[in-house]
């Protein structure tokens, strides 16, 4: 890290080095108290002009984007904001005595109610209306539009934390690194950064105090954030990182240690669109199917599901695809299920627990997976999330085999499953450890909490001890056990996980080259040795130092 003010320190969650001016995610402004309008005609023009500015901004973003799906979404939003009925409603509200911001808010509220009442596709567009409303109100108030900035140049994005909705239109051509004050190693920010291949630091106190435009240098390996760095030093550091990544990317082929011990390197995906970044993967280790269900007012039918799964299976050309059944519930609610609120959603009815209460969801999904597998001849493995007992695992496996699918497995996300891994393997064909949730439940620490980020570190020896339990059970049963949590993307940790008995590591496609190179640099006995060092450490920092 270059000379200058002392760097800020956080937790590096996505490797790489990049820098630039610091810009913040703009927040949704609160509506101030209504004010009297002296000139209704001018006020109406100002409010309608705010709608036009939103249209222009969304159109600019669409024109700059190379992602067809995103372009379609942005253009559809722009058309909604450009609806003359909306402009007329704003003018009528001003004529009735409202100021511009309140006139815009009321017009969108009327549209929102109509969309919700219509149901179906229109009801699914309510979130788009809310986004448009927030943007137009911000313009009326003279504030930046909420969300990720799009200045047309490279910059480092910062926020207290990033929610998935904040990053829908994040442009990796402009955003070169992420820094958040909150969040942890398993937060949405960390997962997004690894998926996009962006250096990222989370749980970084002090970043909120930096002025916008401050040039920072982010080191996602060490967690350091340099402040007031000379642009020439930023360019030099980025060049060194690019050279290192180029050398790593030159590695190819299946995952192997230096002495030939095989470790399957797989990709985590949410849909067929994610496969482009997973070219070097030996298969898919986690196909998250819930993305097909979220924000839907009705369940996708068998045909729609089968087509989405078929697109992935066909693209993998006979390679392994591990597909996870619906992982939703109290913490990821589905509108069409009309679930009641729970006092502690993360410990509530989610994953397999949900579909045991609503078995038709699982039956339809498994039938769709089976149809897609039959059409493509893919090597499909199916696993269930949030499994705690042997009885749950056996019930799920029976359902998988009943539709003709040959491989049934379960995720290890709760300590009970890790401690009874041997018993689970008596009734299923494989196990896959979700380290993100396993950390959360092992340490009773919310994975979104920046204050508790240290407890959620995948290098925690207690977490690694549970991984070792699963690895030992897999060896004893002669069945595959892998990691599909974000811990698998850490090049330094990958040999440790291999030494603990993992037969596969699944991660974002962009992380594959670094992990492949890390495994190729160690023999299997060396992996076992560093695994013992990590297990014997007192804390994550000591474990990292011992292995490095």
BATI-740608 format. One line per 4 residues: number of its first residue (from 1); their letters; for each residue x negated, y, z of C-alpha. Coordinates in nm, 4 decimals. Layout:
NUM = a = X/Y/Z | ...
END
This chain:
1 = xxxx = 0.0000/0.0000/0.0000 | -0.1521/0.3381/-0.1008 | -0.2727/0.6059/0.1418 | -0.0314/0.8727/0.2698
5 = xxxx = 0.2298/0.8807/0.5455 | 0.2619/0.5569/0.7370 | 0.4775/0.3136/0.5391 | 0.8161/0.2101/0.6687
9 = xxxx = 0.8493/-0.1553/0.7652 | 1.1374/-0.3910/0.7054 | 1.1895/-0.7504/0.5962 | 1.0807/-0.8399/0.2458
13 = xxxx = 1.3534/-1.0555/0.0917 | 1.2706/-1.0516/-0.2798 | 0.9102/-1.0529/-0.4031 | 0.7416/-0.7998/-0.6266
17 = xxxx = 0.6178/-0.4409/-0.6198 | 0.7921/-0.1395/-0.7749 | 0.8411/0.2266/-0.7007 | 1.0036/0.5516/-0.8024
21 = xxxx = 1.2238/0.8304/-0.6672 | 1.4651/0.7258/-0.3941 | 1.8389/0.7639/-0.4663 | 2.1338/0.6679/-0.2468
25 = xxxx = 2.4615/0.4917/-0.3073 | 2.7210/0.7682/-0.2922 | 2.9974/0.6969/-0.0416 | 3.3711/0.7444/-0.0911
29 = xxxx = 3.4530/1.0957/0.0366 | 3.7284/1.1429/0.2912 | 4.0254/1.3544/0.1847 | 4.0170/1.6888/0.3687
33 = xxxx = 4.3288/1.8521/0.5022 | 4.5591/1.9906/0.2296 | 4.5043/2.3531/0.1287 | 4.7388/2.6102/-0.0261
37 = xxxx = 4.7062/2.6569/-0.4016 | 4.6981/3.0141/-0.5284 | 4.6868/2.9319/-0.9007 | 4.8707/2.6039/-0.9747
41 = xxxx = 4.7863/2.6087/-1.3471 | 4.4100/2.6367/-1.2848 | 4.4285/2.3793/-1.0052 | 4.6065/2.1326/-1.2333
45 = xxxx = 4.3477/2.1893/-1.5066 | 4.0679/2.1268/-1.2550 | 4.2258/1.8032/-1.1340 | 4.2865/1.6707/-1.4870
49 = xxxx = 3.9288/1.7695/-1.5796 | 3.8110/1.5420/-1.2981 | 3.9914/1.2514/-1.4679 | 3.8225/1.3400/-1.7968
53 = xxxx = 3.4828/1.3493/-1.6260 | 3.5453/0.9989/-1.4884 | 3.6347/0.8798/-1.8397 | 3.3173/1.0364/-1.9803
57 = xxxx = 3.0964/0.8813/-1.7117 | 3.2409/0.5325/-1.7572 | 3.2031/0.5639/-2.1343 | 2.8385/0.6698/-2.0953
61 = xxxx = 2.7724/0.3670/-1.8774 | 2.9412/0.1373/-2.1264 | 2.7324/0.2811/-2.4098 | 2.4108/0.2219/-2.2150
65 = xxxx = 2.4946/-0.1324/-2.1018 | 2.3827/-0.4363/-2.2968 | 2.6051/-0.6784/-2.1039 | 2.9227/-0.7411/-2.3030
69 = xxxx = 3.1339/-0.8366/-2.0019 | 3.0338/-0.5185/-1.8183 | 3.0958/-0.3069/-2.1286 | 3.4461/-0.4486/-2.1579
73 = xxxx = 3.5196/-0.3782/-1.7901 | 3.3923/-0.0190/-1.8113 | 3.5832/0.0585/-2.1285 | 3.9029/-0.0862/-1.9819
77 = xxxx = 3.8602/0.1339/-1.6730 | 3.7983/0.4383/-1.8921 | 4.1240/0.3710/-2.0798 | 4.3139/0.3516/-1.7500
81 = xxxx = 4.1736/0.6870/-1.6347 | 4.2547/0.8405/-1.9745 | 4.6228/0.7426/-1.9555 | 4.8363/1.0551/-2.0317
85 = xxxx = 5.0961/0.9324/-1.7820 | 4.8346/0.9650/-1.5084 | 4.7399/1.3189/-1.6159 | 5.1060/1.4189/-1.6291
89 = xxxx = 5.1595/1.2815/-1.2762 | 4.8656/1.4870/-1.1482 | 5.0074/1.8041/-1.3034 | 5.3526/1.7334/-1.1580
93 = xxxx = 5.2005/1.6838/-0.8111 | 5.0177/2.0173/-0.8328 | 5.3394/2.1859/-0.9483 | 5.5058/2.0391/-0.6390
97 = xxxx = 5.2533/2.2200/-0.4175 | 4.9605/1.9768/-0.3799 | 4.5969/2.0770/-0.4182 | 4.3848/1.8944/-0.6782
101 = xxxx = 4.2330/1.6158/-0.4626 | 4.5700/1.5307/-0.3040 | 4.7464/1.5462/-0.6420 | 4.4988/1.2925/-0.7819
105 = xxxx = 4.5307/1.0715/-0.4735 | 4.9119/1.0728/-0.4925 | 4.9155/0.9981/-0.8670 | 4.6932/0.6956/-0.8220
109 = xxxx = 4.8989/0.5794/-0.5242 | 5.2109/0.5743/-0.7452 | 5.0281/0.3795/-1.0166 | 4.8893/0.1396/-0.7577
113 = xxxx = 5.2340/0.0623/-0.6181 | 5.3679/-0.0014/-0.9689 | 5.0790/-0.2389/-1.0509 | 5.1278/-0.4311/-0.7277
117 = xxxx = 5.5021/-0.4625/-0.7890 | 5.4443/-0.5900/-1.1431 | 5.2277/-0.8765/-1.0136 | 5.0141/-1.1010/-1.2332
121 = xxxx = 4.7420/-0.9372/-1.4411 | 4.8378/-0.5816/-1.3449 | 4.8193/-0.6627/-0.9741 | 4.4668/-0.7914/-1.0323
125 = xxxx = 4.3708/-0.4449/-1.1652 | 4.4530/-0.2641/-0.8385 | 4.0851/-0.2650/-0.7378 | 4.0028/-0.0876/-1.0658
129 = xxxx = 4.2619/0.1801/-0.9873 | 4.1128/0.2298/-0.6409 | 3.7686/0.2789/-0.7935 | 3.9016/0.5336/-1.0420
133 = xxxx = 4.0873/0.7183/-0.7666 | 3.7705/0.7401/-0.5549 | 3.5678/0.8717/-0.8469 | 3.8235/1.1357/-0.9468
137 = xxxx = 3.8752/1.2590/-0.5890 | 3.4985/1.2896/-0.5456 | 3.4713/1.5036/-0.8604 | 3.7582/1.7250/-0.7391
141 = xxxx = 3.5694/1.7797/-0.4137 | 3.2423/1.8555/-0.5904 | 3.0820/1.5359/-0.4612 | 2.8932/1.2634/-0.6518
145 = xxxx = 3.1061/0.9769/-0.7775 | 3.0949/0.6848/-0.5322 | 2.8788/0.3884/-0.6142 | 2.5402/0.3259/-0.7665
149 = xxxx = 2.3820/0.6324/-0.9326 | 2.3161/0.6220/-1.3049 | 2.0703/0.9074/-1.3670 | 1.9257/0.7634/-1.6872
153 = xxxx = 1.5784/0.7018/-1.5406 | 1.4042/0.4469/-1.3169 | 1.4580/0.4786/-0.9417 | 1.4665/0.2917/-0.6087
157 = xxxx = 1.8188/0.2413/-0.4707 | 1.8858/0.2725/-0.0992 | 2.1938/0.2376/0.1207 | 2.2891/0.1349/0.4711
161 = xxxx = 2.3769/-0.1983/0.3116 | 2.5063/-0.3054/-0.0278 | 2.8415/-0.4785/-0.0644 | 2.9109/-0.6822/-0.3798
165 = xxxx = 3.1511/-0.4138/-0.5053 | 2.8744/-0.1516/-0.4832 | 2.6603/-0.3371/-0.7337 | 2.9023/-0.4382/-1.0088
169 = xxxx = 2.7571/-0.1728/-1.2412 | 2.3994/-0.1796/-1.1125 | 2.1671/-0.1402/-1.4114 | 1.8364/-0.3277/-1.3590
173 = xxxx = 1.6820/-0.1142/-1.6338 | 1.7204/0.1857/-1.4012 | 1.7130/0.0314/-1.0524 | 1.3604/-0.1033/-0.9986
177 = xxxx = 1.3843/-0.1947/-0.6275 | 1.6278/-0.2043/-0.3345 | 1.5812/-0.0845/0.0249 | 1.8540/-0.1018/0.2895
181 = xxxx = 1.8645/0.0088/0.6502 | 2.0806/-0.2868/0.7516 | 2.1225/-0.6357/0.6098 | 1.9187/-0.9478/0.6614
185 = xxxx = 1.7411/-1.2240/0.4682 | 2.0761/-1.3807/0.3736 | 2.2730/-1.0599/0.3083 | 2.4370/-0.9727/-0.0230
189 = xxxx = 2.1502/-0.7314/-0.0934 | 1.8939/-1.0100/-0.0631 | 2.0909/-1.2482/-0.2829 | 2.1520/-0.9804/-0.5476
193 = xxxx = 1.7872/-0.8738/-0.5541 | 1.6635/-1.2285/-0.6078 | 1.9209/-1.2866/-0.8807 | 1.8085/-0.9728/-1.0655
197 = xxxx = 1.4375/-1.0212/-0.9926 | 1.4140/-0.6868/-0.8082 | 1.1712/-0.6272/-0.5198 | 1.3749/-0.5688/-0.2048
201 = xxxx = 1.3291/-0.4793/0.1612 | 1.6151/-0.4961/0.4141 | 1.6500/-0.4011/0.7820 | 1.4218/-0.1029/0.7175
205 = xxxx = 1.4721/0.1618/0.9879 | 1.3905/0.5156/0.8833 | 1.4821/0.4887/0.5174 | 1.8035/0.6826/0.5863
209 = xxxx = 1.5930/0.9816/0.6987 | 1.4025/1.0107/0.3701 | 1.5100/1.2880/0.1356 | 1.6551/1.1871/-0.1994
213 = xxxx = 1.3894/1.2089/-0.4685 | 1.1075/1.1006/-0.2371 | 0.8712/0.8735/-0.4313 | 0.8488/0.5370/-0.2572
217 = xxxx = 0.6660/0.2122/-0.3318 | 0.8487/-0.1066/-0.2321 | 0.6586/-0.4291/-0.1583 | 0.9129/-0.7096/-0.1407
221 = xxxx = 0.6471/-0.9586/-0.0313 | 0.5278/-0.7772/0.2815 | 0.8334/-0.5630/0.3640 | 0.6346/-0.2375/0.3416
225 = xxxx = 0.7852/0.0776/0.1872 | 0.5254/0.3434/0.1067 | 0.6432/0.7056/0.1375 | 0.5398/1.0077/-0.0731
229 = xxxx = 0.3290/0.7884/-0.2971 | 0.1513/0.9433/-0.5944 | 0.3184/0.8327/-0.9223 | -0.0200/0.7192/-1.0566
233 = xxxx = -0.0612/0.4869/-0.7582 | 0.2890/0.3510/-0.8163 | 0.2018/0.2757/-1.1791 | -0.1234/0.1029/-1.0786
237 = xxxx = 0.0470/-0.1141/-0.8148 | 0.3216/-0.2124/-1.0596 | 0.0602/-0.3058/-1.3221 | -0.1171/-0.5370/-1.0783
241 = xxxx = 0.2147/-0.7026/-0.9899 | 0.3027/-0.7461/-1.3588 | -0.0325/-0.9142/-1.4260 | 0.0238/-1.1515/-1.1346
245 = xxxx = 0.3749/-1.2344/-1.2532 | 0.2524/-1.2938/-1.6091 | 0.0015/-1.5485/-1.4819 | 0.2682/-1.7210/-1.2724
249 = xxxx = 0.5161/-1.7246/-1.5600 | 0.2645/-1.9161/-1.7723 | 0.3396/-2.2271/-1.5648 | 0.6066/-2.4513/-1.7096
253 = xxxx = 0.7563/-2.7961/-1.6846 | 0.9209/-2.9788/-1.3959 | 0.8386/-2.8974/-1.0353 | 0.5396/-3.0965/-0.9099
257 = xxxx = 0.2758/-3.0693/-0.6442 | -0.0903/-3.0773/-0.7494 | -0.0989/-3.4564/-0.7029 | 0.2214/-3.5177/-0.8992
261 = xxxx = 0.4898/-3.5400/-0.6255 | 0.8157/-3.4416/-0.7967 | 1.0366/-3.1634/-0.6568 | 1.3282/-3.0768/-0.8850
265 = xxxx = 1.3496/-2.7008/-0.9418 | 1.7113/-2.6031/-0.9995 | 1.9091/-2.2810/-1.0470 | 2.1915/-2.1215/-0.8491
269 = xxxx = 2.4656/-1.9821/-1.0744 | 2.8187/-1.8434/-1.0543 | 2.9215/-1.8926/-1.4178 | 2.7839/-1.9734/-1.7629
273 = xxxx = 2.6694/-1.6095/-1.7929 | 2.3991/-1.6764/-1.5331 | 2.2338/-1.9534/-1.7330 | 2.0247/-1.7136/-1.9416
277 = xxxx = 1.7978/-1.6397/-1.6450 | 1.7667/-2.0117/-1.5663 | 1.5924/-2.1320/-1.8821 | 1.3072/-2.2924/-1.6902
281 = xxxx = 1.5312/-2.4834/-1.4497 | 1.5598/-2.8619/-1.4507 | 1.9311/-2.8263/-1.3846 | 2.1802/-2.6415/-1.1682
285 = xxxx = 2.1577/-2.7007/-0.7953 | 2.4493/-2.4751/-0.6978 | 2.7374/-2.3824/-0.9259 | 2.9534/-2.1477/-0.7154
289 = xxxx = 3.3075/-2.2020/-0.8383 | 3.4798/-1.9514/-0.6090 | 3.3965/-1.6645/-0.8469 | 3.6750/-1.8010/-1.0695
293 = xxxx = 3.9251/-1.7671/-0.7825 | 3.8349/-1.4381/-0.6136 | 4.0609/-1.1335/-0.6629 | 4.3248/-1.3499/-0.8299
297 = xxxx = 4.6932/-1.3209/-0.7445 | 4.7531/-1.6726/-0.8748 | 4.5447/-1.9873/-0.8775 | 4.3617/-2.0578/-1.2066
301 = xxxx = 4.5281/-2.3613/-1.3612 | 4.3599/-2.6888/-1.4530 | 4.2979/-2.5894/-1.8153 | 4.1360/-2.2556/-1.7254
305 = xxxx = 3.9138/-2.4163/-1.4651 | 3.8128/-2.7007/-1.6977 | 3.7084/-2.4534/-1.9671 | 3.4927/-2.2530/-1.7233
309 = xxxx = 3.3207/-2.5695/-1.6011 | 3.2831/-2.7103/-1.9523 | 3.0930/-2.3984/-2.0611 | 2.8276/-2.4669/-1.7979
313 = xxxx = 2.8152/-2.8444/-1.8411 | 2.7759/-2.8181/-2.2195 | 2.4984/-2.5593/-2.1926 | 2.2933/-2.7805/-1.9590
317 = xxxx = 2.2627/-3.0561/-2.2218 | 2.2803/-3.3548/-1.9916 | 2.0735/-3.2017/-1.7113 | 2.1969/-3.2239/-1.3532
321 = xxxx = 2.4712/-2.9807/-1.2519 | 2.5636/-2.9725/-0.8828 | 2.9015/-2.8029/-0.8589 | 3.0385/-2.6814/-0.5263
325 = xxxx = 3.4101/-2.6996/-0.4737 | 3.5981/-2.3903/-0.3651 | 3.4109/-2.2085/-0.0876 | 3.6688/-1.9581/0.0277
329 = xxxx = 3.8902/-1.9005/0.3252 | 3.9198/-1.6617/0.6125 | 3.5855/-1.4931/0.5419 | 3.6421/-1.4867/0.1627
333 = xxxx = 4.0208/-1.4568/0.1389 | 4.2075/-1.5456/-0.1784 | 4.5099/-1.3213/-0.2421 | 4.7248/-1.6024/-0.3797
337 = xxxx = 4.6901/-1.8078/-0.0590 | 4.8407/-1.5366/0.1653 | 4.6291/-1.6468/0.4615 | 4.6829/-1.4935/0.8009
341 = xxxx = 4.4009/-1.3019/0.9661 | 4.1757/-1.4952/1.2023 | 3.9918/-1.3522/1.5042 | 3.6579/-1.4960/1.3865
345 = xxxx = 3.6723/-1.5679/1.0123 | 3.3209/-1.7135/0.9795 | 3.4206/-1.9835/1.2280 | 3.7671/-2.0332/1.0870
349 = xxxx = 3.9469/-2.2100/0.8050 | 3.7032/-2.1959/0.5139 | 3.5459/-2.4308/0.2629 | 3.6622/-2.7908/0.2943
353 = xxxx = 3.8731/-2.6934/0.5947 | 4.0883/-2.4772/0.3682 | 4.1512/-2.7399/0.1010 | 4.2307/-3.0047/0.3623
357 = xxxx = 4.5216/-2.7787/0.4556 | 4.6000/-2.7107/0.0884 | 4.5022/-3.0399/-0.0803 | 4.6574/-2.9413/-0.4141
361 = xxxx = 4.3721/-2.6892/-0.4571 | 4.1111/-2.9638/-0.4326 | 4.3039/-3.2118/-0.6453 | 4.3410/-2.9600/-0.9292
365 = xxxx = 3.9783/-2.8549/-0.9103 | 3.8415/-3.2098/-0.9087 | 4.0661/-3.3018/-1.2022 | 3.9335/-2.9993/-1.3947
369 = xxxx = 3.5723/-3.0918/-1.3152 | 3.6335/-3.4505/-1.4251 | 3.7917/-3.3363/-1.7524 | 3.5002/-3.1026/-1.8286
373 = xxxx = 3.2451/-3.3703/-1.7396 | 3.4137/-3.6236/-1.9680 | 3.4202/-3.3766/-2.2565 | 3.0495/-3.2946/-2.2284
377 = xxxx = 2.8817/-3.6074/-2.0911 | 2.7053/-3.3926/-1.8324 | 2.5309/-3.5314/-1.5217 | 2.7769/-3.3787/-1.2757
381 = xxxx = 2.7325/-3.3976/-0.8979 | 3.0117/-3.2556/-0.6797 | 2.9691/-3.1251/-0.3266 | 3.1947/-2.9769/-0.0614
385 = xxxx = 3.1129/-2.6751/0.1579 | 3.1595/-2.6404/0.5347 | 3.1529/-3.0092/0.6274 | 3.0978/-3.0978/0.9937
389 = xxxx = 3.1772/-3.4675/1.0415 | 3.1354/-3.8088/0.8794 | 3.5133/-3.8417/0.8477 | 3.5368/-3.5162/0.6500
393 = xxxx = 3.2525/-3.6275/0.4235 | 3.4107/-3.9689/0.3614 | 3.7494/-3.8162/0.2808 | 3.5908/-3.5801/0.0297
397 = xxxx = 3.3816/-3.8534/-0.1318 | 3.6920/-4.0704/-0.1780 | 3.8669/-3.7812/-0.3550 | 3.5686/-3.7327/-0.5882
401 = xxxx = 3.5429/-4.1012/-0.6778 | 3.9209/-4.1202/-0.7313 | 3.8990/-3.8893/-1.0360 | 3.6106/-4.0866/-1.1833
405 = xxxx = 3.3207/-3.8616/-1.0844 | 3.0189/-4.0703/-0.9784 | 2.8248/-3.8416/-0.7424 | 2.9720/-3.6953/-0.4235
409 = xxxx = 2.7789/-3.4919/-0.1695 | 2.8245/-3.2332/0.1013 | 2.6560/-2.9145/0.2072 | 2.4727/-2.8945/0.5369
413 = xxxx = 2.5707/-2.5537/0.6724 | 2.6495/-2.6225/1.0372 | 2.4127/-2.7773/1.2935 | 2.6518/-3.0689/1.3503
417 = xxxx = 2.6009/-3.1809/0.9908 | 2.2222/-3.1511/1.0163 | 2.2084/-3.3492/1.3403 | 2.4279/-3.6236/1.1906
421 = xxxx = 2.2741/-3.6214/0.8426 | 2.2035/-3.9946/0.8574 | 2.5681/-4.0722/0.9244 | 2.6814/-3.8400/0.6435
425 = xxxx = 2.4514/-4.0182/0.3998 | 2.6279/-4.3432/0.4769 | 2.9329/-4.2119/0.2898 | 2.7961/-3.9634/0.0338
429 = xxxx = 2.5272/-3.9731/-0.2344 | 2.3329/-3.6558/-0.1520 | 2.3056/-3.3568/0.0811 | 2.2330/-2.9929/0.0019
433 = xxxx = 2.1320/-2.7506/0.2760 | 2.2795/-2.4014/0.2647 | 2.0147/-2.2225/0.4691 | 2.2053/-1.8927/0.4686
437 = xxxx = 2.4981/-2.0284/0.6683 | 2.2905/-2.2813/0.8597 | 2.0854/-1.9889/0.9956 | 2.4011/-1.8004/1.0886
441 = xxxx = 2.5546/-2.0896/1.2785 | 2.2322/-2.2109/1.4391 | 2.1546/-1.8725/1.5918 | 2.5133/-1.7472/1.6371
445 = xxxx = 2.4094/-1.4417/1.4337 | 2.6229/-1.2694/1.1696 | 2.4337/-1.2974/0.8414 | 2.5345/-0.9406/0.7478
449 = xxxx = 2.3919/-0.7892/1.0664 | 2.0701/-0.5958/1.0210 | 2.0214/-0.5811/1.3970 | 2.0023/-0.9619/1.4062
453 = xxxx = 1.7966/-1.0017/1.0885 | 1.4984/-1.1533/1.2727 | 1.7143/-1.4436/1.3923 | 1.8247/-1.5114/1.0344
457 = xxxx = 1.4704/-1.5400/0.9025 | 1.4410/-1.8749/0.7151 | 1.0988/-1.9217/0.8764 | 1.2585/-1.9632/1.2207
461 = xxxx = 1.1086/-2.2875/1.3591 | 1.4468/-2.3992/1.4996 | 1.6020/-2.3760/1.1529 | 1.3085/-2.5656/1.0018
465 = xxxx = 1.3559/-2.8354/1.2667 | 1.7109/-2.8932/1.1392 | 1.5798/-2.9064/0.7822 | 1.3318/-3.1693/0.8965
469 = xxxx = 1.6163/-3.3749/1.0468 | 1.7919/-3.3764/0.7113 | 1.4707/-3.4595/0.5279 | 1.4046/-3.7563/0.7535
473 = xxxx = 1.7601/-3.8823/0.7030 | 1.7194/-3.8571/0.3269 | 1.3958/-4.0554/0.3297 | 1.5495/-4.3240/0.5506
477 = xxxx = 1.8534/-4.3588/0.3246 | 1.6606/-4.3272/0.0000 | 1.8947/-4.0504/-0.1128 | 1.8230/-3.6967/-0.2412
481 = xxxx = 1.8395/-3.4000/-0.0059 | 1.7758/-3.0450/-0.1206 | 1.7960/-2.6763/-0.0421 | 2.0378/-2.4477/-0.2261
485 = xxxx = 2.0105/-2.1511/0.0109 | 1.7990/-1.8471/-0.0663 | 1.5127/-1.9876/0.1420 | 1.4231/-2.2009/-0.1604
489 = xxxx = 1.3208/-1.8858/-0.3510 | 1.0305/-1.8056/-0.1142 | 0.7068/-1.9230/-0.2831 | 0.5226/-1.9488/0.0488
493 = xxxx = 0.8044/-2.1457/0.2129 | 0.8603/-2.3865/-0.0797 | 0.5655/-2.6156/0.0076 | 0.6868/-2.6241/0.3701
497 = xxxx = 1.0351/-2.7334/0.2620 | 0.8786/-2.9965/0.0363 | 0.6726/-3.1257/0.3250 | 0.9896/-3.1490/0.5349
501 = xxxx = 1.1332/-3.3979/0.2843 | 1.3312/-3.1846/0.0403 | 1.3583/-3.3477/-0.3028 | 1.4965/-3.0407/-0.4795
505 = xxxx = 1.4900/-2.6626/-0.4408 | 1.7612/-2.4494/-0.5994 | 1.7296/-2.0716/-0.6371 | 1.7973/-1.7772/-0.8646
509 = xxxx = 1.6497/-1.8390/-1.2078 | 1.4059/-1.5489/-1.1786 | 1.2402/-1.7056/-0.8725 | 1.1524/-2.0327/-1.0478
513 = xxxx = 0.8074/-1.9407/-1.1909 | 0.6638/-1.8263/-0.8563 | 0.7941/-2.1351/-0.6754 | 0.6707/-2.3690/-0.9489
517 = xxxx = 0.3237/-2.2154/-0.9265 | 0.3214/-2.2369/-0.5456 | 0.4005/-2.6098/-0.5522 | 0.1404/-2.6756/-0.8211
521 = xxxx = -0.1218/-2.5219/-0.5955 | -0.0843/-2.7771/-0.3128 | -0.0950/-3.1549/-0.2812 | 0.1901/-3.3362/-0.1109
525 = xxxx = -0.0207/-3.4218/0.1992 | -0.1033/-3.0509/0.2197 | 0.2707/-2.9704/0.2038 | 0.3279/-3.2090/0.4946
529 = xxxx = 0.0431/-3.0429/0.6866 | 0.1766/-2.6874/0.6453 | 0.5252/-2.8144/0.7351 | 0.3900/-2.9340/1.0701
533 = xxxx = 0.2203/-2.5974/1.1236 | 0.5469/-2.4125/1.0611 | 0.7427/-2.6439/1.2916 | 0.4914/-2.5968/1.5732
537 = xxxx = 0.4891/-2.2162/1.5486 | 0.6556/-2.0030/1.8164 | 0.8247/-1.7592/1.5788 | 0.8626/-1.6756/1.2074
541 = xxxx = 0.5629/-1.4396/1.1976 | 0.3343/-1.7025/1.3460 | 0.4742/-1.9644/1.1074 | 0.4036/-1.7464/0.8042
545 = xxxx = 0.0501/-1.6697/0.9176 | -0.0248/-2.0359/0.9890 | 0.0911/-2.1427/0.6419 | -0.0644/-1.8515/0.4522
END
